[in-house]
Every structure is written in structure tokens, then in C-alpha cells.
Amino acid sequence: MKSIIDTMGLIDIISERHHQLRRCSESMWSHNSNLYISNSEWLILANVYHKEHTTISYVTKNVDLTRQATHKFIKRLEEQGLVKVEQVPHNKKEKAIELSELGIECFEKNEKFKAKIEEDISSQIGEEELSQLKELLRTDWRI
């Protein structure tokens, strides 16, 4: 018997797999931490991780969120103690953002969870196939 995914086109397959991976990642995080961090907040953390002198405007330009949503998520991350926001010297409009120690710890812990998921996928489909899949997804599709 065919599964629903067998009948899907490329875009829907990629979307479905993305949702599965996100659910798996969220589940691993929630079972190992009391902190709730949304997918959008993880995206912001990834854009700030190990970047010196990152500004909120840089983050806003590099995430697919509205400016207002980005600011809301950054405020929430700051309230949770995951990021520090400070005024940029000599610029009254611009604010700098960096991960706190807790933010770095959480981000690195989540990266380990994602590496575990990738190992699980590799054990299911094969190391070479996973490598090929990653390479295909990295290719410029010119779309």
C-alpha cells in the first residue's frame, strides 16, 4: 500500500520532511529542557551564534520574518536570558545582539540533538545517500 508521501511532488515531499525533522527536533529539545524556544527563535539564535558585532538589523535582514516579529522574538530571547542586547557605540538607532552563555549552551546542545537526528537518518538511508542528499540540496537550483 502506498503512503501519502509516495503520491507527493518534490515541493510537498521537501515540506513534509522538513516538518517531520522540525517535530523531531522540537521533541528532543522539549524532553531535555524546560525552556521553550520556537523555530523562529532558533533561527535567530543561529544567525547570532559566533558572530561578533551582530546587529538586530543584520538579523532582521537574514531571517524570513517581519521586522516586528523579529523584534518580538529577540525580546523574548532576551527575557529568557538567551541573548544580550546592547546599544551600538556611536549609533543611537542600532542595537547589537549576542548570545549569552546560556544561549550558547542551549544552541550547542540543540546542535548535538540535530546531529543525532542526522545519524539516525544516515543509519536508515545510508551514509553515502545522506551525503548525496545534502549535496543535492546545497546545489544552486537557479529558482
URMO-V573322 format. One record per residue. N is the residue number from 1. PSI is psi in whole degrees, -180 to 180 (NA if undefined). Layout:
N,PSI / N,PSI
This chain:
1,134 / 2,142 / 3,165 / 4,-34 / 5,-26 / 6,-21 / 7,-3 / 8,155 / 9,176 / 10,-51 / 11,-44 / 12,-35 / 13,-47 / 14,-42 / 15,-46 / 16,-46 / 17,-39 / 18,-46 / 19,-40 / 20,-45 / 21,-42 / 22,-44 / 23,-42 / 24,-46 / 25,-45 / 26,-41 / 27,-45 / 28,-44 / 29,-48 / 30,-28 / 31,-12 / 32,4 / 33,149 / 34,-11 / 35,130 / 36,127 / 37,121 / 38,165 / 39,-40 / 40,-39 / 41,-38 / 42,-39 / 43,-42 / 44,-46 / 45,-41 / 46,-35 / 47,-18 / 48,-27 / 49,124 / 50,27 / 51,122 / 52,145 / 53,40 / 54,139 / 55,160 / 56,-37 / 57,-35 / 58,-47 / 59,-45 / 60,-40 / 61,-22 / 62,4 / 63,150 / 64,60 / 65,157 / 66,161 / 67,-42 / 68,-43 / 69,-43 / 70,-45 / 71,-40 / 72,-46 / 73,-40 / 74,-41 / 75,-43 / 76,-42 / 77,-38 / 78,-42 / 79,-33 / 80,-6 / 81,20 / 82,-25 / 83,160 / 84,134 / 85,130 / 86,156 / 87,139 / 88,131 / 89,141 / 90,20 / 91,105 / 92,-22 / 93,-32 / 94,143 / 95,142 / 96,152 / 97,139 / 98,158 / 99,142 / 100,176 / 101,-42 / 102,-41 / 103,-43 / 104,-45 / 105,-46 / 106,-44 / 107,-46 / 108,-36 / 109,-43 / 110,-35 / 111,-36 / 112,-39 / 113,-43 / 114,-36 / 115,-36 / 116,-43 / 117,-43 / 118,-39 / 119,-43 / 120,-42 / 121,-43 / 122,-40 / 123,-24 / 124,-44 / 125,-12 / 126,145 / 127,-44 / 128,-41 / 129,-40 / 130,-42 / 131,-43 / 132,-41 / 133,-47 / 134,-41 / 135,-43 / 136,-41 / 137,-27 / 138,-18 / 139,143 / 140,113 / 141,-5 / 142,47 / 143,NA
